[in-house]
Amino acid sequence: QVQLVESGGGLVQPGGSLRLSCAASGFSFSSTAMSWYRQVPGKERERVAYISMGGSIKDYGDSVKGRFTISRDNAKRTVDLQMNSLKPEDTGVYFCYTSWGGGYWGQGTQVTVSS
């Protein structure tokens, strides 16, 4: 059974930082690329970061480049998203995603950037 469990969301002031983590189980994690997406009410879910199976290839959405960093630990089966210089427009629900087996989503974690 595939499971993706996100953690680390919360309320942070503009300019602050948060680190999200996704714990994966039930599939061949080290053989699969992983992504982080975010959902804002009224907008389509957008991909904010991607990391290849070995971690050597990373890609970011234009709105987060230079501020967010994706990383993974294949031994621990985790993929993290370090978010710095957060802005109010980064507010949303953040989801972990794997394309393995047709695609699976985590339950999401809420990030709110507000003063």
N, C-alpha and C positions, 0 to 999 in steps of 0.2 A: 504494500500500500504506500503510494507516494504521499509524503507529507513535507510541506514547507511551512515553517513557523517563524514569523517575523517578530522582532522585539526591538526596543530602543526608542520608540517614538515618544513624543511628549510635547510640552509647551516650552518654547524658547523665544528669547527676545531677538529682534533683528540684529544681525551681526554675530550671533552666537553660533554654536556648533552642536551637532548631534551625530551619534554613530548608530546606524541601524545594523542589525544582524539577522541573518536568515539561516536557520538550521534545517538541513535537508536529510531526508531518509527515504528508503524504499525504492531507490533507483541508483544507477551507476553514476554517481555524482562527478567523479573525476573524468568521465568521458563525455561530459555535457557542458555546453556553454550555459551561462546564467545571466539573468538580467534583473534590473530593478525598474519598475514602472511607478508612475504616480497618477492618481485620479483626483481631479477637482470637480466638484458638482457642476453639472452643465457642460462639461468638456469631455472630450474623448480621453481615454487612458493613454498616456504618453510614456515612451521609454526614456528613462533618464540616464541609464548606464548599462553597459554590456561588458561581459568578460568571457574570453574564450576558455576552453576546458583546461588548458594549462596555465592560464593567467597571463600569457604574453601579449595578447591582443585585447585592448580596451577601447571602448567607444562611448562618447557622452553626447547627450542632447545639447544643443547650442545654448540653451538657457542655463545650464549648470556647468559648462566647461570652465575649468580653472578653479572651481569651488568644491566640486564633489570628486571623490575618489572611490573607485570600486576595487575590492580585493577579495581573494578567496584563499581558503585553507583546505586543500583536498583531504588532508589527514583528519581534520576535524569535521569535514563536510559542512563548512559554513561559507557564506558569502556576505561580506560587509559593505556598507556604504557610509563613508565618512563625509559628512556634509558640513562645510565651513561657510562663513560669511552668509548666513541664511537671510533670506528676504521674505517679506510677507507673501509674495507670490509663490514661494516654495510650499506653502500650506497645502495639505492634501493627505490622502491616504496612500501610503507607499506599499507596493506589492513586490514580492519576490516571484520570479517566473522561471520555469524550465520548459524548453521545447521537447524534452524527452517524452516519448510515448504519446505524442499528439498535443502535449502542452498541459501544464498544471500551474495553478496559482496558489499562493499562500492566502491567509485570511486578511492580511493587510494590517498596517500599523499607522495610527494617526500622527501626523506632524503638524503642529500649529506654530506659526511664527508670528508673534504679536507682542506689542509692548503693553 
